[in-house]
Amino acid sequence: FFFSALKLLDIVVGMIVFSQTEHEQILTNQRALHLREFSPNQRVEIMPSDENMMSYQNLVRKTYTLTIDDNGFIVNGNDIDQFSDTLSIIFFGGSTTASVLSEERDRFPSVIERSLIDADGCNIKTLNGGVWGNNSVHSLLSYIGKGLSEKPSHVVLMHNINDLVLLSKTGSYWSAPRSRAIVRETNLRTSFVDILRETVYLLVPNIYKKVKPLFFPQGTVDEFSGYRDNNLVYSQIEQIFNKQFRASLESFVAVSRAWRIEPVLMTQFSRFNLNDSFIRETYDKSKHELALEDLVKLHQHGNEIIRSVATEHGVNLIDLVKEFPQTKDYIHDIVHLNKKGNLLVAKIITEHLIEDFGDTFKSK
């Protein structure tokens, strides 16, 4: 009764008070760019699922802490005093950068923070902007939306596999499942569902975590179910990947240069070895239209694109693929680092940063 009366009153006010021109106002704010990040100011304990344990080698099943700061970056867990003149280095990437199934201080951005301070004795902080599922366009939007405000001196980007997975299925960064969309609807229905979910989580987080899997079991949702009939062939994917991934990387470099920030590109490590029986068995169980051999070649091609963009635009390159042993001793599954892998990657990156930018750090 109340809402019906309120609606009737609104109609009457519109008929009496507003002119025809004022009444027919154009609606705005129905869509928004999706800042795909971990929600700020949260601390969660992550336990690998049964599915995780089956697809990871040498992963210890226990809870891993993930703490997110007030700007959506992963907290490093280092007990370091930060001052107003602190230099910032931001690492953007997907789950290979976030490394959530690692201890807080073992993630390579955290290790690099401590290593740079110990090596140069200057005030440096690293920000981990990795988010699982993010591709390079997501990182570009996050960079513009919140990274620039941090006024970093350097920004490091590592992407490949998530871009490849999306583009091989949809053919475009702007054609994606809602969970990975660049532009998302913000109408009443979607906003209500999001608000309701977040409200329930805030009120009863423990019940939410227990009840959700009963209705939405992990592993049963196919994000790309609506794109399975696209049937893109290898030559099409290669052309799309080369054009769009290259353009995204170049956009990232251009934004950095415009804001006087030093960009660093990194090739992406992997265990894409056709002779690795675990990788082949794991891949065969997944829902991929591409043959493993084709995926391996495309991932290698993605790293060649990264090298090419770095060379053409005079950007510092850390070629992890050529410096990092890509075996089960360092990588849990296809692309995710274990503790030993995180430590070695951190060592390689730290050495490069000191060699290429050591004077910049020391000057501060």
N, C-alpha and C positions, 0 to 999 in steps of 0.2 A: 504493500500500500504506500509506504513511504517513497520508494523509488518511482512508483507510478505517478504519484503526486508531484514529485520533484521534476520528472520529465514533462509533465503537463505544464507546470509553471514555467519551465525553460522555453517551451514552445510559445506560450503566451507572451513572455518577455521578448522573444525574438520577433513576434508579429507586431508588437506595440512600439518597442524601443528602437530596433535597428532598421536601417534602410535596406533596400534590396541589395545594394552593392556591398554594404558591410556584412550582410547576412551570408552572402556566398563567398566566404573566405576560403582561400586555398589551403588545404592541409599540408603540413610539413612534418619532418622527423618521423617518417614511417619506416625508414631504413637507416642503418648505421654501419660504418666500417667496424669490423670485428677485431678488437685488440685481444688477440688470442694469447692469454697469459694465465699463470696460476693466480688465483684470487689473492690479493694482498692480505697481510696480517693474519696468517694462519700457520698452524703447526700440526702436522699429521704424522702418524706412524703407518708406514706402508709394509704390508706383508705380501711377499710374492705368492701368487695364486698357483694352483696345481698346474694350470696351463703354462705359466711362466717357468715353473720348474722343469717341465718337459721340454721346453724350447731353449733353455739355458744350460750350459755346461759349467760345472764347478761354482754354481751360485749357492751361497749359504742361505738357507731358509730361516730368516729371522726378521724382526722389524727394523726398518730403515727410517730414520727421521728426516722429514722434509719441512723446513721452516722457510716461510716467504715473508719478505720485508714489506714495508708500507708502499713500495712502488712496484711490487710484483716480481722482484728478483729473488733467486734462491740464496739464502743466507749461507755463508761459507763456514761459520762455526769457529772462526779464528778470534782469539782474544787480543785484538789489536786496537790501539787508540787511533782514532781518525781525527784529523784537524781540518781547518778551513782550506789549507793549501794542498790537501790530499789529491794525488793524481788518480784518475779512474781509468780502468781498462774494462770494457764491456765485451763479454763473449756471447754471441748470439748463435743459436743453432736449434736442433731438435732434441730428441731424447739422448743422442750421443753426447751432447753438451751438458744436458741436465743431469744425466747419470744418477737418477734417483735411487737405483738399487745399489748404491754404494754408501759407505759411511760419509757423514757430512764433511769431514776434514780430508777425506780421500778423493773427493771429486777434483778433477784436474784444475778448474779455476781457483779452488781453495788452496791447493798445493802451490800453484803459481804465485798467489798473493804472498804466502810465507816465503817462498824462494826468492822473489824479487826484493823483498824487504831485507832478507838476510844477505843477499848478494850486494845490494847497492846502498843499504842503510838509509833509504829514503822512504817517504810516506806514500805508499801506494795501496789502493784497494782494487780488487777485481769484482765485477758484477756478473753473476751467472744468469744470463737471459735465455737459457735453453728451456724449451717446452716440448714435451712429447707430441709428435704429430706435426709440428710446425715445419713449413717449408720456407724458402728464402723470401717470399713475398710477405709472409706473416712476420718474419724477422724485420723486414724493411718497415712495415707499419709500426711494429713495436719500437723500432729505432727512432722513428719520427715522433711517435706518440709519447714516449717516455724516456727513451735513451738520450736524446739530445739535451733534455733538461738536466741530465747528470753532468753535462759538460765534460765528457771523457776526453782524454788526450789520444787514446787509441781505441779502435773497435775491431774485434776479431770475428770473422764469419766462417762457419763451417756448415755447409749443406750439400746434399746430393741425393741421398736415398729417398727422402720424403718428397722432394720435387719430382723425382723419377717415377715414384709410385703413383702420385696424383696425375701427372701428365700422361702417363702410359694408359691410364684408365679413362680420363675425361677429355684430354687434349687441350686443357686450358686451366690456368690458375683460377679463373672466374667461374668455372663449372666444377662444383665440388659438393660433397655431402654437407649438410648444415653444420656438422661439427668442425668442418675445415673451411667453411665459406669465408670469402673475403668481405662480402656484404651480407648482412643478416637483417631479416625483418624484425621490427620492433613494435609490431602491432599489439593490440590488447591481448589477443589470445596467447601469443608467444611470450609476451612480457609477464602475463599472469602465471604461466607454467613455470617460467624461470624464477619468478619471485616466490611462488609457492614452494618450489624445491629448495631454494636457499633458506627460506623461513623454517621449513621442517628441519633442515640440517643444523641451523643455528639453535633451534629449540631442543631437539632430541638427536644430537649427532650419533650417539652410540646405537640407538634403536634404528636410525636411518641406515647406518653401515651394515647392520645385521639383516634388516628387512629388504633392502634394495636388491641384493643378489637373488632373493626368492622370486622376484618379479622380473628382474633383468639379469639373468645369469651371464657371467663373463664368457666371452667367446661365442655367444649365440647371435650377436648383432653384426650384420655385414654392412659396414659403412657404404660400400660401393655397389650395393645390390642394384641400384638404379642405373649403373653404368656398365654392367656386364655385357650388354649387347652392342657396345660401340665397336668391338672387333677391330681395333687399330692394329695394323701390321707393323713389323719392325722398322721398315723404312719410314713410315709415317711418324712413329714415335721418335725416331732419331732426329728427324727434321724439326718436329715440334720442340723436343727437348733442347736442341741446339739453339733454336731461335728464342724461346721464352726463358730458359734458364740463364742464358747469356745476358739477355736484356735485364733480368732481375738482378744479376750480379753487378752489371754496369750501373744500374740505378742506385744500388747500395754504395758503390764507389763514388758516384756523382754527389749523393747527399753528403757523404763524409767530406769530400773536398769542398763543397759549398759552405760547410760549417767549420772548416779548418780543423778537421779531425783526421788522424792518420788511419786509413783502413789497412787491414791485414786479412788476406784470404788464405784459407787452409784447404788442402785436399782432404777427402774423407777416407779414413781407414775402413777396412772390412775383412771378413773372412771368405770373400767370394773366391773360393778355390774349388774347382770342379772335382778335385781329388779328395776333398774333405767329405767323408761319408756322412758325418753328422749334419753338415750344412745341406747336403743333397736330400737327406731323409726329412729334415725339418721343412725344407722348401716344398717338397713333394706333398706334404700334408696341408699346406696352405692353399688359399684360393687365388692362384695367380694364373692368368692366361698365358703369360710369357714363359717360354722355356728358360730354365736356369741359365743356360749358355747365353741366351740373348740378354738376360738381365745383367749378367756379369759384364758383357761387352758394353752395355749402355752405361753401367756405373763407371766403368773405366773411361768411357767417353765423357761423362760428366766431370771427372777429374781433369781430363784434358781441356775441357771448357774453362775450368777454374784457372788452370795454368795459363791458358791463352789470354783470358781477361787480365790476369795479373801482369803479363808481359806487355800487352798492348797499352795498358793504362799506367804502367810504371808503379804497380802496387806491390808491396812486400808480400812474398809468398812463403808459407811454411808448408812444404810438401811432405806431409805426414806419411803418405803412401810409400814414399821412397826411403823414409828414415825409420819406419816403425814396423817391427815384425808382426805380420798379420796371421797369428795362430791362436789356438785355443788357450795358450799360456797367458795371453793378454786380452782376449776378447771372448765374452761369454757365449754369444750366439753369432749372428751375422755381422752386427755393427756395434754392439754395446761392450764397453770396456769393463774389465774386472779391476780389482785394486791394483794389481801389478801393471795393468795397462794404463790406468789413470796416472800412476806415478811416472811411468816412462814418457807418456805424452806430455805431462807437465814439465819434465826435464827438458825435452826437445823444444817445447814452446818457450820456456824460460831462457834457454841458451840463445834462441833466435832473437827474442825481444831485447836481451842485453846486448847482443852483437849489433843489431840494427838500430836500436834506440837508446842504448845505454847512456849516452851523453844527455839525452832529454830527461831521463829519470834522475840522473845525478844533479842536473841543474836546478832541480826542485828541492 
